[in-house]
Amino acid sequence: MAYTFCPKCGSRLEARSIDGRERPACPQCGFVDYENAKPCVGVLVVDEGKVLLVERGIEPFKGYWDIPGGFLDSDEHPADAAKREMLEETGLLVEPVEVLDFWVDAYGDEGFNTLNICYVARLAGGEAKPGSDATCIEWFALDDLPPNIAFNWERAALEKLRDRLRD
């Protein structure tokens, strides 16, 4: 979400070409709004050929299926965020094994971009139960996923995981 006014001095921002892109910039103090993507994690856990997804209980995409995950805290390592988010959303303890890939996506209609770091993790304990922002958790066969997957990056991640497990 771009600023209209400078958060440092309050002047109206103007579009300026910086680094080959149009960016909101302050003509008074020089502030530039780079509109960086917000870092997020997603966690894919596969057990007996099925992947765990959560049904979103909040917007955006309330009622759609989602890879467990969320936003990183400002001082948080992505692997720690993966563990925290998985526990919050599913009640399960996981151990991240590897990074599957990275994707840039938009967060619903709010218009800001996200940088999504997707981990493959193994179960390490806990009791499966939906967290505060999920209404349901369910295991799905990778060849029989629900059609209503919340975010574009998640479709790509699930496809990449399915292809990797077939090899």
N, C-alpha and C positions, 0 to 999 in steps of 0.2 A: 504494500500500500504506500504509494508515494506521498510525501509531504507536500503541502501547498505553501506552508510558511517554514522558514528556517527554524529548527529546534534549538539553535544556539543564540540567534540574535533577533528572531521574529520577522525578518524581512521576507517579502514575497519571493519565492524561488522562481527561477527562469530556466527554460530548457536550454541546455548548452551541450555541444558536441564534445565529449570527453572520452578518450580511448576508443574512438570510432563509434560511439553510441550516444544517443540523446539521453541526458541525465538531468534531473532537477538539481540546480546549483544556486547558491546564494551569491548575488552580485556584491553584497556588503562585506561578508566575512570569509567567503570562499568555501563554505560547507558544500559538500557534494553528497547527494543521496544515491548511494550505489545500489539500493534495493537488493541486498544480498538474500539468497535463499536461506530459509530457516532449516537447520539440521534436524533430521528425524531418523529413527531406526524402525525397522520391521524385523520380526523374528519368525522364521519358518522352522517348525518342528515337524518331522515326519516320523510316524510310528506305524509299523506294519503296513506300509504303503499308503498311509493316509496323512494328510496335512491338517493342522489345527487352524481354524479360522474362528473369528468372533463376529457376532452380529452387532452392528453399531447401535447404541442406544441414544446417540447424540448426533446433531448436525455437525458437519455436512454428511450427507448420505446416511441418515438415520434409517435403519432397517436393512441396509446393505451389508454384505459380508466383507470382512476386513482382515488383513494380516495383523496380528497383535503387534503393537508398537506405539510410538508417539514421539513427541518433541524432546530433544535433549535439553537439560539444564545447562546454563552458561559455562559451568565448570566441570561438566560431566563427560567422562570418556564414553564413546559410543557403545562399547561392550557392556559397561555398567548400566547405561540407559536401557539396553536390550534386556538385561536381567530384571531391572526395576519395572519396566513397562509390562513385561510378560507376567510378573508376579501380580501387579496391580490389575491387569485385565483378565487373567485366567486363574490365578491362585497357584500357578505352577512355577517351580524353580527350574531354570535352564542354565546350561553352560554353552555359550557361543563357541562354535567349532571353527567357522570360517565366514568370511564376507563373501556372499554370493555375487553382489555387484552393487553399483550405485545408479540411481535414477533421479532426474529432476522432474518435478510434476507441480501442478497447481493444487492448492488446498481449497477444494470446493469453489464456491462462488465468491469467496472473500478476496480472491485475486492475488494472494502472495504465493511465491514459489517456495517449494521445499526441496531440499537435497536429502534423498532417502537412501540410507545405508541399510542394506538387507543382509541380515545374518542367517546362517543355517545353524541351528542349535540342537543339542541333545537334552532330553528330559533328565532332571536331576532330583526330582521329588515334588512335594506339594500335593494339594488336592484341587482337582479341576472344578472351578466355580466361576461364573461370570463376575467381573468387577463392576465398579460403579458406572462406567461408560459403555458397558456391553450388556445386552439382554440375553445372550445365549452364546455358548461355545460348542463347536461341533467339529468332528473329524470328517474330512472329505477325501475320497479317492482322487488322485490327481487327474484321472481321466473322466471324472464326474463332478466337476466343480460347479457351484451355483452360478447362474448367469449374472447375478447382480453383485459383482465385485466392486467395491467402493472407488478405488483410485486407479488411474491408468497404469501407474508404475507397478501396482500389485499384479495386474494381469501379466505384465512382462516378466515379473519375478517368478510367478507361478509357472509360466511357460518355460522359463529357463531352468527352474528346478525340475520340472517334469522331463525336459530333454536331457538334463544331466543324469537323472536316475535311470533313464532308458539306456544310456551308453554303457 
